[in-house]
Amino acid sequence: MAKQQDKPLAQNRKARHDFTILETVEAGLVLQGTEIKSIRQGKINLKDGFVSIRQGEAFLKNVHISPYEQGNIFNHDPLRNRKLLLHKKEIEKLEREVKQNRLTIIPLKVYIVRGRAKVLIGLAEGKNRYDKRHSLKEQQMKRDIDRALKAR
């Protein structure tokens, strides 16, 4: 039995800077051929990725998974759309939120659970420039307070 891996293989660090994450959902990934081997090596980029819902199915788009070096003709297209495995009610809820509140769905991190690749997706609202500056200022003040307390 494979044990659960706590460390994410890839993270979208820019997501929390550009968006306010309102809700997160764990989804499975439908992969082809050698994609899982590339993911296990950490050769995945979530930076420009987003989730699109079409005809009751969720797809992960614009996520780059590098081709596996030891794979020959069985390698995959790095930027292909990948289907996400979610319950029907979860997909309907996400679709409703996106349409009503003008939100977006973005991938936050990819990790392995019991040998299966999972992606944590977040329902997000875009931040304005002043919101980004405000959140950076709050982080800096928190760091300064933590340093002062540690120095005592």
N, C-alpha and C positions, 0 to 999 in steps of 0.2 A: 504494500500500500504506500503510495507516494504521500509525503507529508506536505501540508500547506506551506506555501512560500509567502512570507510576510513582506519581503522587499519587492517593491514594484520594479518591473523590467524597463518600463518607460513612463515618464511623467510629462504632463503638459504644464510646465511651470508658468508659462505666459498666461494661461487661462485665468488664474486667480488675480492677475494684474489687470487684464482687460475686461473681465466679467465679474459680476456678483453671482455666486453659485447659490441657487435657491433650494435645490433638491438634487440628490444623487441616487442613481440606480445602477446595480450591477447587471451586466449583460454578457452572454456568451458570444464567442466569435465563430463564424463558419470560415474555416481556413482550407486552403488547397495545398497539396503537395508538400513542399519544403518550407512553407511559411512558418510553421511552428518551430522549426529548427532555427530560423533566423530570429524569431521572437525570443527564444530561449537565450540566444547570444546577445540580446538587447539591441538588435539592429532594426529598430522601429522608431519612427518619428511622428508624433502626434500634433506637432505645432500648428499646422494649418487644417487639421481635421475637423469635421462636423458630422452630425447625424441627420439624415433625411428620411422622412417617412412617406412611402409611396404604396398605395393599394393595401394598406394594413400591415406592411412590413417595414422594418427599420433597417437602414443601410448606413454603414460607416464609410464616409467618402473622404478623399484627399489625404489619407493616411499612407505614408510611405513605409513599406516593409522591404528592406534590401534583399536582393536575391541571395540564396544560400551559396557560399563559395564552392562547396563540394558537390552541389547539385548541378547536373549538366542540362540535358534537354527538359528535365522535369521542373525547372524553375518557373516561377510565376511572374505575372506582371506586377511591378512594385506598387503602382497606384490604382489598382483595380478596386471596385466597390465591393465591400464585404458585408454580408448579411449579419445582423445582430439577432441573437436569440433572446426574446423577451416574451412574457405572457401577453395575450391579446388585450387584456384590460390595462396592462402597463402601457402598451403602445397607444391605445385609445386615449388614455389619460395624458400622455406626453403630447400627442397630436392636438388634443383639445387645448392644452396650456399654450402650445406654440401659436395656434391660430388666434386664440382669444387675447392673450397678453403680449403678443409680439416678442416672444422669447426665442432662444435658440438652444440647441442641444449640442454639447461639445464633449469629446473624450477627455477625461482627466488623467487616468493612468491605466496601464496594462500590467497584469500579474497572472501568475499560475496558481490554480486551486485544484488539487488532486489530479494533476496532469492535464488540466483543461485551461486554455487561455481565456481569461475574463477581462473585460474592459469596464471601468467605472465611468459612466457618462453622467453629465450634470446638466440640469435645466438651468440656463444662465440668462442673465439680463446684462446687456452691454453697459459699460461704465463710460461716463463722459470724462473729458480731460481733467476737470476739477475734482471729480470723484477719485481719479487715480492719484492725484497729488495729495488729496486728503488721506487716503489709505496709506500712502508712503509715509506721510508725516506721523500718523498714528503708530505705524510699525517702528519708526525711529524713536519716538517717545517711549514706547514700551521697552525697546532695547536699552535706552539710557537708564530707565528705572531699574531694569534687571541688573545692569552693571553696577549701579549705585548700591543696590541691596546686596549684591555679591561682594562688593568691596568692604562692606561693614563687618 
